[in-house]
Amino acid sequence: MSTAVVPRYALVDHHGRAVTEQDFAGRYQLVFFGFTHCRIVCPAVLGKLSTVLDDLGPLAERIQPIYVSVDPERDTPEVMCAFLEESYPRFLGLTGSPEAAEAARSAFRVYAGRGADPEDPEGYAVPHTALTYLLDPGAAYLAHFPDVLTADEIAARIRELCSTPAP
């Protein structure tokens, strides 16, 4: 089994449009997998990535920030839209059928599993990989950033990667 990240997805955005990684040709993609009912990790990472985009200034115009659901049963396009437009308006939310979501997770080598959470009103949580991926303008994997990095560290690395000419 290959361990390479081959970023491919065929999902639905939070406006109900079908999208793939090729729809953003010519732009970098900053991709994070999470779920709207997450109370700690996802809001912290989305907030940090919003700060990164602010810090990048004009370079941020060349980047499409994307939030891919690992909980497609609850994260419908409408739920994703309400969640993102309220707090993270730069992000495009992606969701889809459980099979399409699993295919996207598999392509990015993202783990997600459903587990019990007594503090969740619906009784479950979705532990998942907390990495942010940067794709180049051709939708190829460029880098990933663990959630332990600061906004300044991520912004510096993105500036470096986005100013380096392709080989």
C-alpha positions, -999 to 999 in steps of 0.1 A, spaced: 0 0 0 13 34 -9 18 60 18 20 89 -7 -5 117 -6 -22 119 -40 -47 147 -33 -79 139 -52 -115 146 -43 -149 147 -60 -172 164 -34 -199 190 -31 -191 225 -19 -212 243 8 -231 260 -20 -242 227 -35 -218 227 -65 -198 196 -75 -161 202 -72 -128 184 -76 -92 194 -69 -89 205 -106 -115 233 -101 -88 253 -84 -62 250 -111 -38 279 -110 -43 285 -73 -27 269 -42 -51 249 -20 -49 250 18 -68 219 28 -79 209 64 -102 179 73 -126 183 102 -162 185 112 -186 212 121 -196 197 155 -159 197 167 -156 218 198 -118 222 202 -93 212 175 -112 222 143 -122 257 155 -86 263 168 -71 252 135 -95 271 114 -89 302 135 -51 297 132 -54 293 94 -75 324 91 -47 343 109 -22 327 85 -42 340 55 -44 375 71 -6 374 76 0 364 40 -15 396 27 -17 396 -11 -3 361 -14 -36 348 2 -54 358 -30 -36 330 -47 -47 304 -21 -81 286 -19 -87 276 18 -108 244 19 -124 226 49 -133 190 40 -158 172 63 -149 139 79 -186 137 91 -207 139 59 -237 124 76 -241 156 97 -222 180 76 -246 187 48 -238 216 24 -263 237 44 -247 229 77 -212 236 63 -224 269 48 -239 282 81 -208 271 100 -182 286 77 -200 318 67 -205 327 103 -169 323 116 -146 313 87 -159 330 55 -127 325 35 -130 287 36 -149 267 11 -166 237 28 -166 203 10 -188 174 19 -205 145 0 -216 110 3 -199 88 29 -181 70 0 -169 102 -16 -157 116 18 -139 83 25 -122 85 -10 -110 120 -2 -97 110 32 -79 80 17 -63 101 -10 -49 125 16 -41 97 40 -64 111 67 -77 90 95 -112 96 108 -133 73 129 -165 77 147 -165 73 185 -186 80 216 -186 114 232 -208 118 263 -204 156 261 -218 158 226 -256 162 225 -258 136 197 -235 113 216 -206 109 192 -173 125 181 -151 120 151 -114 118 160 -93 126 129 -59 135 116 -52 172 123 -29 181 94 -33 210 70 -22 203 34 -8 227 9 -14 218 -28 4 235 -56 -14 253 -85 -15 220 -103 -33 203 -74 -2 182 -64 8 177 -28 34 204 -18 35 202 20 16 195 52 16 213 85 8 197 119 -16 215 142 12 221 167 28 248 144 21 284 151 4 307 126 37 325 121 55 292 114 29 281 89 28 315 71 66 316 68 66 281 53 38 290 29 57 321 18 88 301 12 70 273 -7 49 297 -28 79 318 -39 100 288 -49 99 281 -86 86 246 -96 114 221 -106 
